[in-house]
Amino acid sequence: MITYRVAEAAGVLGVSDDTVRRWIDAGRLAAGAGDDGRLHVEGADLAALARSLADTNPDGTPRASSVSARNRLRGIVTAVKKDTVMAQVEMVCGPYRMVSLMSTEAADELGLAPGVLALASVKSTNVVVELP
């Protein structure tokens, strides 16, 4: 059986340790003492909560009603590596690190550089970067 300590569970879910502890105290996430005396969460329980979080908005409404086939994540460009033909653009969008490959010409036209606010449009395995 796979188990996660509170800090590990928080990292998987992209929330703080305190949030995970509050969810445990509220009964939203089951936890028990491990061999080391620390709280541990079973992997299956963590996966169920992660699925629940992905399926609902913070207000409890179903997320499917507000998400289209194309997901757009707002973030900040952290690195741009260019050669004569291609550019690799790295972004951080909340807890997610996104990497996009595009032509150097496209990166130059968008003015992409570290610190620029941009949107990552994700569809299937492609990440498209555009300005907000």
N, C-alpha and C positions, 0 to 999 in steps of 0.2 A: 504494500500500500504506500503510495506517494503522499507525503505530507509537506506542508510549508509552514515556516515560522511566520509570525505576524508581519515582519518587515518584508519577507519574501512575497507574501500574499499581496501586500500593499504595492510592491513593485510590479507584480503581474497585472494588477488592476489599474495602475496609474493613479493611485490615491495615497494619502498619508497613512502612516501607521495608526495614528489616532482615529482616522475614519474607520479602518478595519476593526479596531478595538470597540468603537461605538456600535458597529454592525454586530459584532459578537455579543456585546452587552444587551443589545436590543433583540437578539435572537434571529437576526437576519442571516447570520453565518455561524454554523456550528464549529466549536473548537474545543480542544481538550489538552490536558498537560501531556507533553511528550516525555521521553526518557530523560531529557535534560532539564525538566521542570518548567520549561517555557511553553506558552500556548502554541499549539499546532493546529492547522486546518487541513482536513483531508483534501487531496487533489480533486476528487469528484465533486465535493461540496464547493470548492473554489471555482471549478469549471461551470457549475450550475449558476452560481452568482454572476460570473463573468458573462454568461449567455443572457441572463436576465438584464444585466446592465446594458448590454449591447442592443437588446430588443425594446427597451423603454427609454423615454425621455425622463429628465429629472422630475417632471411633474407627474410621472406615472402613466402617461399616454403612450400608446404603441409607437415605437420609432418608425416602423414601416410606413406610417402615414405621412412622415415628414422627410423621408429620404428617397431620392430618386435613384436610378441606376448609376448616376454619376455623383460621386461624393466629392465635396469641395472642402478642403481644410486650409484655414488661414494660418500663415506662419511667417517666420523670418528666415531669410537666406543666410546660411552660416558659412558656406564656402562655394566658390565657383572655380573649377579647373578647366582651362580651355587649351586646345591645340588649334591647328589651322582649320580643322573641319568640325570637330565635335566639342561639346562642353558638358561637364558633369556638374550639376547644380544640387547642392545639399541644402535641405531646409529642416527646421524643427517646427512642427505643428503640434502644439500642446506636448503630450508625452511621446509623440511619434517623430522619428527621424525619417525623412523622405529623401530619396535620391532620384533625380531625373537626368536622362541623357537627351540632349537636343543638339541642334546645329549651333555652332559658335555664332553664326549670323543671327539666329533667333535669340540667343542669350544677350547679344549686344543690342539688338533692337528693343528688348524688354528692359535693358539697363540693369540686368541682374548683377548684384555684387553683395558681399556680406553686409547685413544690416537692412536690406531692402525688404519691405513687407510684400508678400506675394500669396497667391492662392495655388494650392496643389489640387488639381482635379484628377481624381483616381477612378479609373474604369478598367476592370479586369487587371492585367499585369502592367498597364501603362500609367505613368504619372506625367501629367501635363501641367506645366507651370505657367501662370499668367498673373498679371497685376490686378489688384482688387479694383 
